[in-house]
């Protein structure tokens, strides 16, 4: 059963927009395993080239085989509505029923699996770059959930480097993103007003850095050599479990029970902030659905109730512990809340996950809704993270923000300044 956040904290979370005038609608409890993909097998924030496809899939666990519809809306850099009409950025139309769905096969938890690919015969093409919101509605025209994605036209090249912080107080904890933008075929006039950038760690849009301006220019090149303004906590390698076989104890799973569904109990985790950094391969917070015995992963993978257990003795005060990852789009809600169990003197959570390989971490959530990602796992400069820089441009007199380039780097190539 889902645990509920305190009313005060929940109110603060819903009114704490991070780089967003439009807040993504969190899916209801009967919608699960929302996978949003561009060119990768892993579910993560899709950043696709203009003309490429994006895929959304999700499961409805209520067994009602409902009809769902989608809309696509264009937004500015700050996620305020753009001035473009739908006919200007879409070839075709939306407000169309998702036609591709299948019912689960041989699973204890009954569900319907829905898939949407864009472009399709109704929405033939997305014709403008920029920020987009994909909204899913039911047959009563009620909004069920939304997801953001980005469309890029590759005009500018973006070179990205990861550095250690120059501030000795945080040199062992922070990773700094420095980058340059080169646009030989597009004159970036008055770039401090016309060019905006979005810096992402592990594709997490909710923790993005958005307020950087170019420090200086060299010909057609814009240079960003910030330190404090452009650093992220290095974090630690994500914890993980792999229950591709729901009936045997595999990676991270201690033991198994069978009730209405399979119950997988994970090993008890402990804080790592005060322990030496140890490299452990991960997929940076993402997840992959898989069942070792299934021919069709989408409809034959079981839903398993995963039991998390954390031994944490630091004084939380009025803060809360949560599990955190892209398994629910980096969302803090009642389903991620770690409740203190007096009998075991640990914090516990149980929630349904579709079989697969999942990354997660434990975080502390403050009363104002902000998240301290390193409070439990620690922050280390050695941690492997993916970084992405997205470049927006709005020419003088233009009506919308284009995305003209992206660049990326991994912190395995981190260097000293």
C-alpha positions as a printed Julia matrix, in Angstrom:
417×3 Matrix{Float64}:
   0.0     0.0     0.0
   1.31    3.42   -0.99
   2.53    5.66    1.79
   1.37    9.27    1.83
   3.54   12.31    2.29
   2.57   14.81    4.91
   0.1    17.36    3.63
   2.52   20.2     4.13
   5.38   18.6     2.23
   3.11   17.43   -0.58
   1.79   20.97   -1.01
   5.32   22.31   -1.19
   6.38   19.67   -3.71
   3.53   20.51   -6.05
   4.29   24.22   -5.84
   8.08   23.97   -6.23
   8.69   24.24  -10.0
  12.33   23.74  -11.01
  12.93   25.46  -14.39
   9.33   25.04  -15.32
   6.23   27.09  -15.91
   4.52   23.87  -16.88
   4.81   21.05  -14.32
   4.59   17.5   -15.58
   1.42   15.7   -14.49
   2.31   12.72  -12.32
   0.66    9.51  -13.44
  -2.0     7.89  -11.18
  -1.16    4.72   -9.29
  -2.73    2.42  -11.9
  -0.38    3.69  -14.63
   3.07    2.15  -14.37
   6.38    1.59  -16.2
   6.23    4.63  -18.44
   9.1     4.2   -20.88
  10.0     7.21  -23.01
  12.77    6.65  -25.51
  14.5     8.32  -28.4
  17.44    6.46  -29.9
  18.36    4.43  -26.78
  17.07    1.17  -25.36
  16.96    2.74  -21.92
  14.06    4.86  -20.8
  15.25    8.44  -20.29
  14.5    12.02  -21.32
  14.24   11.79  -25.15
  16.42   14.31  -26.99
  15.88   13.54  -30.67
  17.05   15.05  -33.93
  14.44   16.78  -36.07
  12.87   14.06  -38.21
  13.7    11.17  -35.86
  11.15    9.19  -33.91
  10.21    9.07  -30.24
   8.51    6.13  -28.52
   6.26    6.09  -25.47
   4.94    2.97  -23.76
   3.12    2.41  -20.5
   1.03   -0.14  -18.63
  -2.45    0.31  -17.19
  -2.9    -2.0   -14.21
  -6.64   -1.45  -13.71
  -7.65   -4.09  -16.26
 -10.2    -1.85  -17.96
  -8.68   -1.73  -21.47
  -9.41    1.98  -21.65
  -8.87    4.2   -24.66
  -6.11    6.8   -24.34
  -5.45    9.83  -26.52
  -2.42   12.08  -26.97
  -1.62   15.69  -27.73
   1.72   17.37  -28.53
   2.38   20.95  -27.47
   5.35   23.22  -28.24
   6.97   25.3   -25.47
   9.65   27.93  -25.05
  12.99   27.43  -23.28
  11.44   28.23  -19.87
   8.45   25.94  -20.56
   6.03   28.78  -21.1
   3.66   28.2   -24.07
   5.17   29.25  -27.4
   3.4    31.48  -29.9
   3.37   28.8   -32.6
   0.07   27.38  -33.75
  -0.19   23.6   -33.95
  -0.14   23.65  -37.75
   3.23   25.39  -37.66
   5.03   22.65  -35.73
   3.03   19.52  -36.65
   2.53   17.93  -40.05
  -0.73   16.11  -39.5
  -2.75   16.2   -36.3
  -2.88   14.93  -32.75
  -5.78   14.35  -30.33
  -5.71   10.81  -31.68
  -6.38    7.49  -29.93
  -3.38    5.29  -29.13
  -4.24    2.26  -31.23
  -1.42   -0.13  -30.37
  -2.11   -2.02  -27.15
  -1.94   -5.6   -25.88
  -3.12   -7.37  -22.75
  -0.68   -9.13  -20.43
   0.0   -12.83  -20.95
   0.52  -15.38  -18.14
   1.18  -12.75  -15.46
  -0.18  -12.61  -11.92
  -0.78   -8.86  -12.24
  -3.19   -8.17  -15.08
  -2.35   -5.11  -17.21
  -2.74   -3.58  -20.65
   0.38   -2.41  -22.45
   0.12    0.69  -24.68
   2.64    1.9   -27.25
   2.85    5.15  -29.21
   5.43    6.03  -31.86
   5.81    9.53  -33.32
   5.81   10.15  -36.25
   2.91    7.95  -37.33
   0.2     8.05  -40.0
  -1.74   10.74  -38.1
   1.13   12.81  -36.69
   3.36   12.62  -39.76
   6.2    14.87  -38.6
   7.36   17.36  -36.0
   8.58   20.3   -38.05
  10.15   22.67  -35.5
  12.87   22.13  -32.93
  12.38   23.06  -29.29
  10.69   21.85  -26.12
   7.65   19.6   -26.37
   5.09   18.16  -23.97
   3.34   14.88  -24.75
   0.03   14.69  -22.88
  -2.03   11.51  -22.42
  -5.82   11.78  -21.86
  -8.51    9.21  -21.18
 -11.81    8.91  -23.05
 -13.41   11.43  -20.66
 -10.81   14.0   -21.76
  -9.16   13.9   -18.33
  -5.41   14.43  -18.28
  -3.73   11.2   -17.1
  -0.03   12.11  -17.3
   2.5    14.12  -19.31
   6.1    13.75  -20.41
   8.6    16.29  -21.75
  10.92   15.75  -24.71
  13.32   17.86  -26.78
  13.78   18.12  -30.56
  17.11   19.32  -31.99
  18.23   20.75  -35.32
  21.98   20.26  -35.51
  23.33   23.63  -36.59
  25.83   24.35  -33.83
  28.51   22.05  -32.43
  28.91   21.83  -28.66
  32.19   20.71  -27.09
  31.83   19.59  -23.44
  34.48   18.9   -20.81
  34.1    17.71  -17.22
  36.44   19.25  -14.64
  37.03   19.0   -10.93
  35.91   22.02   -8.91
  38.5    24.75   -8.25
  37.08   25.43   -4.79
  39.15   23.31   -2.41
  36.19   22.99   -0.02
  34.23   20.94   -2.58
  37.0    19.63   -4.85
  36.35   16.06   -3.72
  32.57   16.3    -4.19
  31.72   18.36   -7.28
  31.94   17.88  -11.04
  32.03   21.0   -13.21
  30.61   21.18  -16.74
  32.53   23.51  -19.07
  31.65   23.87  -22.73
  31.89   25.94  -25.9
  29.42   26.52  -28.73
  30.58   26.9   -32.33
  28.1    28.05  -34.95
  29.82   28.61  -38.31
  26.59   28.73  -40.33
  24.37   30.73  -37.96
  25.37   34.14  -36.69
  24.61   34.28  -32.97
  23.92   38.0   -32.59
  23.84   39.39  -29.04
  24.26   35.89  -27.53
  23.69   36.94  -23.92
  20.08   37.63  -24.88
  19.49   35.23  -27.79
  21.33   32.08  -26.63
  20.26   29.98  -23.65
  21.67   26.71  -22.4
  20.4    23.69  -20.49
  22.93   21.53  -18.62
  21.78   18.06  -17.56
  23.28   15.38  -15.33
  22.1    11.87  -16.25
  19.2    13.3   -18.32
  17.44   14.55  -15.17
  15.53   17.63  -16.36
  14.35   18.4   -12.83
  17.88   19.14  -11.6
  19.08   21.1   -14.65
  21.29   24.22  -14.65
  19.58   26.83  -16.82
  20.96   30.31  -16.09
  24.42   30.31  -17.73
  25.38   33.01  -20.23
  28.53   33.04  -22.4
  31.53   34.52  -20.6
  33.32   35.56  -23.77
  33.48   34.89  -27.51
  36.25   33.93  -29.93
  35.04   34.51  -33.48
  31.94   32.32  -33.89
  32.66   30.44  -30.66
  30.91   31.08  -27.33
  32.93   30.06  -24.26
  31.48   28.88  -20.93
  34.21   28.29  -18.33
  32.21   28.56  -15.11
  33.1    26.82  -11.88
  30.62   27.21   -9.0
  27.73   28.17  -11.28
  28.14   25.02  -13.39
  28.89   22.28  -10.91
  26.86   19.27   -9.85
  27.32   17.0    -6.87
  29.17   13.97   -8.2
  26.88   11.64   -6.29
  27.77    7.98   -6.06
  27.24    5.04   -8.37
  23.58    4.07   -8.3
  22.35    1.08   -6.37
  20.7    -1.55   -8.53
  18.61   -4.69   -8.6
  18.0    -7.15  -11.4
  15.0    -9.45  -11.09
  14.82  -10.78  -14.63
  14.01  -14.11  -12.97
  11.36  -13.28  -10.38
  11.57  -16.73   -8.77
  15.25  -16.76   -7.86
  17.48  -14.48   -5.82
  19.66  -12.6    -8.3
  21.51   -9.3    -8.22
  20.46   -7.41   -5.08
  17.57   -9.74   -4.17
  17.88  -11.45   -0.79
  14.82  -13.69   -0.75
  11.44  -14.19   -2.41
   7.85  -14.77   -1.34
   4.65  -15.32   -3.3
   1.39  -13.61   -2.35
  -0.93  -11.99   -4.88
   2.28  -11.25   -6.84
   5.93  -12.19   -6.41
   7.6   -10.36   -3.53
  11.32   -9.62   -3.85
  13.12   -8.49   -0.7
  16.31   -6.56   -1.35
  19.39   -6.67    0.86
  19.49   -3.96    3.52
  21.36   -0.88    2.26
  23.56    1.35    4.38
  24.72    4.96    3.89
  27.85    5.41    1.77
  28.59    9.11    2.3
  31.29    8.33    4.9
  32.82    5.39    3.05
  35.52    5.37    0.35
  34.28    5.67   -3.22
  34.07    2.33   -5.06
  33.37    2.09   -8.77
  30.39   -0.05   -9.69
  28.97   -0.06  -13.25
  25.48    1.4   -13.55
  23.17    2.97  -16.14
  22.96    6.34  -14.39
  19.53    6.06  -12.85
  17.71    4.47  -15.77
  16.02    1.1   -16.19
  15.45   -1.69  -18.7
  12.44   -4.05  -18.62
  13.35   -7.7   -19.1
  12.2   -11.22  -18.19
  14.64  -14.04  -18.87
  11.8   -16.46  -19.74
   9.66  -14.11  -21.85
   9.42  -13.98  -25.64
   7.56  -10.65  -25.48
   8.98   -8.56  -22.64
   6.22   -5.96  -22.9
   3.33   -8.24  -21.96
   5.0   -11.27  -20.32
   7.22   -9.53  -17.76
   5.72   -9.85  -14.28
   4.99   -7.05  -11.85
   6.96   -7.74   -8.68
   6.55   -6.01   -5.33
  10.05   -4.84   -4.43
  10.89   -4.3    -0.76
  13.55   -1.67    0.0
  15.31   -1.52    3.36
  17.7     1.22    4.51
  19.65    1.38    7.75
  20.03    5.11    8.44
  20.73    6.55   11.88
  21.29   10.26   11.13
  18.76   12.67   12.62
  16.28   13.58    9.87
  14.37   16.19   11.86
  11.4    17.17    9.69
  12.97   15.76    6.5
  12.09   12.53    4.73
  13.86    9.66    2.99
  12.82    8.54   -0.5
  13.98    6.18   -3.22
  14.91    8.12   -6.36
  15.54    7.32  -10.01
  14.16    7.47  -13.52
  11.86    4.49  -12.82
   9.15    7.14  -12.2
  10.69   10.12  -14.02
  12.69   11.32  -10.98
   9.47   12.0    -9.07
   9.16   12.26   -5.28
   5.72   11.09   -4.16
   3.95    8.75   -1.76
   5.15    5.65   -3.61
   8.82    6.52   -3.02
   8.53    7.39    0.69
  10.71    5.37    3.08
   8.76    4.81    6.31
  10.53    4.14    9.58
   9.95    0.65   10.94
  10.45    0.57   14.71
  10.72   -3.21   14.93
  13.71   -3.47   12.58
  15.02    0.06   13.25
  15.24    0.65    9.5
  13.41    2.65    6.83
  11.27    0.6     4.48
   9.31    0.89    1.27
   7.47   -1.53   -0.98
   6.22   -0.77   -4.47
   5.47   -2.57   -7.72
   8.14   -2.71  -10.43
   7.92   -4.47  -13.75
  10.66   -7.07  -14.02
  14.02   -5.76  -15.18
  17.24   -4.01  -14.28
  16.7    -0.83  -12.26
  19.0     1.85  -10.86
  17.97    3.76   -7.74
  19.4     5.8    -4.89
  18.2     7.08   -1.54
  17.76   10.84   -1.12
  16.72   13.22    1.64
  13.81   15.54    0.84
  13.7    18.86    2.68
  10.55   20.63    3.84
  10.73   23.06    0.92
  10.68   20.15   -1.54
  14.36   20.4    -2.46
  16.33   17.17   -2.73
  19.69   16.41   -1.16
  20.94   13.67   -3.47
  24.23   13.11   -1.64
  22.95   12.91    1.94
  22.82    9.09    1.97
  25.05    7.93   -0.87
  27.61   10.74   -0.72
  29.17   12.98   -3.36
  32.45   11.92   -5.0
  34.37   13.55   -7.82
  35.27   10.12   -9.24
  31.64    9.04   -9.85
  30.73    8.17  -13.43
  27.96   10.47  -14.73
  26.64   11.46  -18.16
  26.35   15.18  -18.92
  24.4    16.84  -21.74
  24.42   20.48  -22.85
  21.44   21.69  -24.92
  21.7    25.02  -26.79
  18.65   27.18  -27.52
  18.53   30.18  -29.85
  15.86   32.82  -30.48
  16.83   35.36  -33.11
  15.71   38.94  -32.7
  12.02   39.12  -33.61
  11.59   35.33  -33.68
   8.49   33.72  -32.16
   9.92   30.61  -30.54
  13.1    29.09  -29.07
  14.95   26.7   -31.39
  17.31   24.0   -30.16
  20.32   24.37  -32.44
  22.73   21.87  -30.94
  23.6    19.4   -28.2
  26.84   18.08  -26.79
  27.75   15.49  -24.22
  30.56   14.15  -22.07
  31.12   11.52  -19.41
  32.91   12.16  -16.13
  35.2     9.17  -16.64
  37.23   11.69  -18.63
  37.26   14.25  -15.8
  40.38   16.43  -15.53
  41.84   18.95  -13.13
  41.56   22.61  -14.14
